[in-house]
Amino acid sequence: MNSGTRGQRRFFLGALLCCLLQSAWAFKEGAPAPAVEAKTLDGKSFKLSGEMGRVVIVNFWASWCAPCRQEMPALESYYQLHKAEGLRVLAISMDEPADDATVRELMRAYGFPAALQRDADFKAYGRIWRMPMTFVIDRQGVLRKDGSVGEPKVDLPLLEKIVTPLLQAAN
């Protein structure tokens, strides 16, 4: 086999791999949000499909992640201000089982529910490759912020910019 044929095969295999990876992340902003289900730390069930009519923030975080811990107070503040308007927050800890006690202790300071990754089904979101990773879903179940792209930091100005208009939109 000559080097031209090998190069063509590599190109073809690379193109095929790109197509397969692109279809693995079949979600995008403006399309229906991927499914997520979890058993929260307090033993309750969370199903995104059961949250129609609410705006949902799904936040992937870890106790060892400094940026994650820095944004949690902003999520809490925003949640407390807007939960009566139909806001729901779910924080999914990506910590290892050995860190369960730390996760539970940290979450005592927050009013929104949290789940451990092993108690959650979020495979439709693909690989959680960075943290924090935050997704915002509108009242109709449409993804409005894809946490896998852009700036990962979530703060009050960003929440006001992205989430507040969704809360103000008619149900």
LUMMARGU-520571 format. One record per residue (C-alpha): x, y, z; residue number from 0. Coordinates in steps of 0.2 Angstrom, whole numbers. Layout:
+-------+-------+-------+-------+
:    xx :    yy :    zz : vovex :
+-------+-------+-------+-------+
:     X :     Y :     Z :   NUM :
...
+-------+-------+-------+-------+
This chain:
+-------+-------+-------+-------+
:    xx :    yy :    zz : vovex :
+-------+-------+-------+-------+
:     0 :     0 :     0 :     0 :
:     7 :    17 :    -5 :     1 :
:     8 :    32 :     6 :     2 :
:    -6 :    41 :    -4 :     3 :
:   -18 :    26 :     0 :     4 :
:   -14 :    26 :    18 :     5 :
:   -17 :    45 :    19 :     6 :
:   -34 :    43 :    10 :     7 :
:   -39 :    29 :    23 :     8 :
:   -33 :    40 :    38 :     9 :
:   -43 :    55 :    31 :    10 :
:   -59 :    44 :    28 :    11 :
:   -57 :    36 :    46 :    12 :
:   -55 :    53 :    53 :    13 :
:   -70 :    60 :    44 :    14 :
:   -80 :    45 :    50 :    15 :
:   -75 :    47 :    68 :    16 :
:   -80 :    65 :    67 :    17 :
:   -97 :    61 :    61 :    18 :
:   -99 :    48 :    74 :    19 :
:   -94 :    60 :    88 :    20 :
:  -105 :    73 :    82 :    21 :
:  -120 :    62 :    82 :    22 :
:  -115 :    56 :   100 :    23 :
:  -119 :    74 :   105 :    24 :
:  -136 :    76 :    96 :    25 :
:  -141 :    90 :   107 :    26 :
:  -139 :   108 :   104 :    27 :
:  -146 :   124 :   111 :    28 :
:  -164 :   127 :   104 :    29 :
:  -167 :   108 :   103 :    30 :
:  -176 :    97 :   116 :    31 :
:  -165 :    95 :   131 :    32 :
:  -157 :    78 :   135 :    33 :
:  -165 :    68 :   148 :    34 :
:  -159 :    67 :   166 :    35 :
:  -165 :    58 :   181 :    36 :
:  -158 :    57 :   198 :    37 :
:  -161 :    52 :   216 :    38 :
:  -157 :    67 :   226 :    39 :
:  -147 :    67 :   243 :    40 :
:  -163 :    68 :   252 :    41 :
:  -170 :    53 :   244 :    42 :
:  -182 :    62 :   232 :    43 :
:  -183 :    58 :   213 :    44 :
:  -179 :    71 :   200 :    45 :
:  -185 :    68 :   182 :    46 :
:  -182 :    82 :   169 :    47 :
:  -197 :    76 :   160 :    48 :
:  -208 :    79 :   175 :    49 :
:  -202 :    98 :   176 :    50 :
:  -211 :   104 :   161 :    51 :
:  -218 :   122 :   165 :    52 :
:  -202 :   125 :   176 :    53 :
:  -185 :   133 :   171 :    54 :
:  -172 :   120 :   176 :    55 :
:  -153 :   122 :   179 :    56 :
:  -143 :   106 :   179 :    57 :
:  -126 :   109 :   186 :    58 :
:  -112 :    96 :   186 :    59 :
:   -99 :   100 :   200 :    60 :
:   -86 :    92 :   212 :    61 :
:   -81 :    96 :   229 :    62 :
:   -63 :    97 :   224 :    63 :
:   -66 :   109 :   210 :    64 :
:   -63 :   127 :   216 :    65 :
:   -73 :   136 :   202 :    66 :
:   -87 :   124 :   206 :    67 :
:   -87 :   129 :   224 :    68 :
:   -85 :   147 :   220 :    69 :
:  -101 :   148 :   209 :    70 :
:  -112 :   138 :   221 :    71 :
:  -117 :   154 :   232 :    72 :
:  -122 :   162 :   216 :    73 :
:  -133 :   148 :   211 :    74 :
:  -140 :   147 :   229 :    75 :
:  -144 :   166 :   229 :    76 :
:  -152 :   165 :   212 :    77 :
:  -162 :   150 :   217 :    78 :
:  -169 :   158 :   233 :    79 :
:  -174 :   174 :   223 :    80 :
:  -183 :   164 :   209 :    81 :
:  -189 :   147 :   215 :    82 :
:  -207 :   154 :   218 :    83 :
:  -207 :   159 :   199 :    84 :
:  -204 :   141 :   194 :    85 :
:  -185 :   139 :   195 :    86 :
:  -178 :   122 :   199 :    87 :
:  -159 :   118 :   201 :    88 :
:  -151 :   101 :   202 :    89 :
:  -133 :    99 :   206 :    90 :
:  -125 :    83 :   201 :    91 :
:  -109 :    79 :   211 :    92 :
:   -96 :    71 :   200 :    93 :
:   -86 :    66 :   216 :    94 :
:   -80 :    48 :   220 :    95 :
:   -89 :    38 :   233 :    96 :
:   -75 :    41 :   245 :    97 :
:   -80 :    60 :   245 :    98 :
:   -99 :    57 :   249 :    99 :
:   -97 :    64 :   267 :   100 :
:   -89 :    80 :   260 :   101 :
:  -102 :    82 :   247 :   102 :
:  -116 :    80 :   259 :   103 :
:  -108 :    92 :   271 :   104 :
:  -106 :   105 :   257 :   105 :
:  -124 :   104 :   251 :   106 :
:  -131 :   107 :   269 :   107 :
:  -127 :   126 :   265 :   108 :
:  -139 :   126 :   250 :   109 :
:  -157 :   124 :   247 :   110 :
:  -157 :   116 :   230 :   111 :
:  -157 :    98 :   228 :   112 :
:  -141 :    88 :   224 :   113 :
:  -137 :    70 :   218 :   114 :
:  -122 :    59 :   217 :   115 :
:  -117 :    54 :   200 :   116 :
:  -120 :    36 :   203 :   117 :
:  -138 :    40 :   208 :   118 :
:  -141 :    50 :   192 :   119 :
:  -144 :    45 :   174 :   120 :
:  -137 :    59 :   163 :   121 :
:  -129 :    49 :   149 :   122 :
:  -138 :    59 :   135 :   123 :
:  -127 :    73 :   140 :   124 :
:  -111 :    64 :   134 :   125 :
:   -95 :    64 :   144 :   126 :
:   -94 :    77 :   157 :   127 :
:   -77 :    83 :   153 :   128 :
:   -75 :    99 :   162 :   129 :
:   -82 :   106 :   178 :   130 :
:   -92 :   116 :   182 :   131 :
:  -103 :   112 :   168 :   132 :
:  -120 :   120 :   168 :   133 :
:  -136 :   117 :   157 :   134 :
:  -151 :   128 :   157 :   135 :
:  -168 :   121 :   151 :   136 :
:  -183 :   132 :   148 :   137 :
:  -202 :   129 :   153 :   138 :
:  -205 :   119 :   137 :   139 :
:  -190 :   107 :   139 :   140 :
:  -179 :   116 :   127 :   141 :
:  -160 :   118 :   130 :   142 :
:  -156 :   136 :   132 :   143 :
:  -138 :   135 :   138 :   144 :
:  -126 :   121 :   133 :   145 :
:  -113 :   120 :   147 :   146 :
:  -101 :   110 :   136 :   147 :
:   -97 :   126 :   126 :   148 :
:   -92 :   143 :   130 :   149 :
:   -87 :   150 :   147 :   150 :
:   -90 :   137 :   161 :   151 :
:   -92 :   150 :   175 :   152 :
:  -109 :   154 :   181 :   153 :
:  -112 :   170 :   191 :   154 :
:  -127 :   181 :   195 :   155 :
:  -125 :   192 :   179 :   156 :
:  -125 :   177 :   168 :   157 :
:  -140 :   169 :   177 :   158 :
:  -149 :   186 :   176 :   159 :
:  -145 :   187 :   157 :   160 :
:  -150 :   169 :   152 :   161 :
:  -162 :   163 :   165 :   162 :
:  -172 :   178 :   170 :   163 :
:  -180 :   180 :   153 :   164 :
:  -185 :   162 :   153 :   165 :
:  -193 :   164 :   170 :   166 :
:  -203 :   179 :   164 :   167 :
:  -209 :   170 :   148 :   168 :
:  -227 :   164 :   149 :   169 :
:  -229 :   146 :   153 :   170 :
+-------+-------+-------+-------+
